[in-house]
Amino acid sequence: MKRIWLFGGAMLVIFIIAGLLLHGESAHGALPGTDLPGFYAVFGFIASVVIIAVARGLGRLWLERKESYYQDHRDGDNDHK
Amino acid sequence: MTINSLPPALVFVAGAVLLLLLPRRVRSTWFLITALAAFALLFRLQAGDSLTVPFLDHQLMPLRVDRLSLAFGYVFAIMAFLGGIYGFHLKDSGQQVAALLYAGGALGVVFAGDLFSLFVFWEIMTAGSVWLIWARRTPQSLGAGMRYLIMHLFGSAALLAGIMLQYSGTGSIAFNHLEGGTASYLILLGFAVNAAIPPLHAWLSDAYPEGTVTGSVFLSAFTTKVAVYTLARGFAGMEVLIWAGVMMAIYGVIFALLENDIRRLLAYEIISQVGYMVAAIGLGTEMAINGATAHAFAHVLYKGLLFMGCGTVLYATGRSKLTELGGLARAMPLALGLYMVGALSISGVPLLSGFFSKSMVVSAAQASNAGLVALLLNVASVGTFVLAGLRLPYFTWFGPDRGLKPAAVPKNMYLAMALTAAICLAIGVYPALLYNLLPFAVDYQPYTAPHVLEALEFVVFAGLGFWLLKGKLGGRATITLDTDWFYRRPARLAYRVFVVAISLAFAAADRLTVRLARFVVKFSDNPYGYIIMAQRFATHAFFGNTRLIREPSYFKPSRYRITLGVMVLLVLLVFIVLFIVQIYHVGLR
């Protein structure tokens, strides 16, 4: 686990340095802050964690059902032969 | 009619009819010949070509060529050919005919210059596609296909109503940009069903995973992208589509993250990807429409490739759930490698097709000062990579080894995947190939250093997020509630109300009639008995001194028959009377 964080930190530093070197010819920049070096690294990490957490939360609290959900609740063929 | 005014859809329709007349062993080859012929015809078509056919009082226009329709036409013909290779081993002519009709319908819509022709091809497309679902011949596919059909018929009904209103309002059936008003909103509703815009999307995630291995490859290509074309033609610049598209992009990713079935996961991702195109159409600038077209073009190919990859897994193992798959890397490395080309394309990794098509859309949003749209699309982009690039392949080909022994996969399936992967790569490395096909002149350079850096940052850090949370991302044996709940769950109630209740009412009426008939028979058999019964009942009710009888005593004819003694007595009396009369008249002599 520690090594993952180390790897992430190292990559972030690399990206920030690369971003600084390339600064000034940014492709995007419609929202303030997106020009900052390393922005998309941090953004990518946070976005992935958030979207996974949101999906998991929605699934756990509301959306996930057992696989036979629709079969169990189907009348018809079985009930009225 | 010259060759330049022949609708490519007719080639597919004629090919489908002729296919059935050919011997079984050459039908797969004929499928490919048909697709090639259509492509050759498309290649000769140029912007400006058209065909008008007089019909009743109208001028129908089954062919109207411009750059927008050509771009969609090319990729549909290419995909029909690649799908034909993927399904070359099939001996199921039903699927082959359905696929040809489906492709023909898609091309027909794309080149339709008027709303009537569009509607006819729209319906051909629906009819062809549903057989690709039913061809799997499982109870699930039958049910999902029926629900698919019902949703699409609902959309078609809205579309037809809109077309009629449009005609009665404007007197024109030409299909061009549509201005607001009830007619155009109804048409929009029809298009929105096919574009799978939530909450009208559940047919897609419900039915596509239930299609056949080959059928789902075709399904993933045509319906939604045809809708993208019609939206781009009719509703470019409609602001509500921007937010509909953004919502789709995020919605698809969230539901795909919860999904256990790999082909359903991909189906949810179609919704997410089509969201980019819908958002771009909503922006409506030249750059955005170019982006939508480019993304649709790239998407048809890489999504086809992803469905092919998961199709080979399903073909080889008979399984498609993450909870039942795992450890296939050693047994199916080729499928993994080719799948990953598609997965990295959809994730927007540099050198592959999705890299520039997706960023064209995002850049178009930024150029229109819609920074929030761009940012939210980027969130969906991160999610897409986590899903298709990491979650699906990790838990299918790596993950826990379930000791699966995959069957051999026909070589043509791998060939189709390799060709598709090659096109994804070619477009990614040399985007100018695609630029020349886009509707407007392109002034966009994807391979700038900051842009490539941005893509790499996304990939590395989204990957990091996945690695940290991958314990939470494995498949779970569940299904996810979606808007299909609204027509699946109340199905029980609807069944009760419309089927059970009605048949119960009929049964009651039936029983009542039979009882009545039985009573009439009994009553006319013994009316006196009932009169006695009624009399007894009345006496009982007023005086309470007699015993009630529930049934009249059984009718015995002898009870009412006059006895022989009485008859003899009567005869004797008559004789006596006659005798007396005689004596009276004649006297005793």
Interface residues (C-beta under 8 A of the other chain):
Chain A: I4 F7 G8 M11 L12 F15 A18 G19 L22 E25 S26 A27 H28 G29 A30 L31 T34 G38 Y40 A41 V42 F43 G44 F45 A47 S48 V49 V50 I51 I52 V54 A55 R56 L58 G59 W62 L63 E64 R65 K66 E67 Y69 Y70 H73 R74 D75 G76 H80
Chain B: I250 V253 I254 F255 L257 L258 V362 S363 A365 Q366 N369 A370 G371 L372 A374 L375 N378 V379 V382 G383 V386 T448 A449 P450 H451 L453 E454 L456 E457 F458 V459 V460 F461 A462 L464 G465 F466 W467 L468 L469 K472 L473 R476 A477 T478 I479 T480 L481 D482 R488 R489 A491 R492 Y495 R496 V499 V500 S503
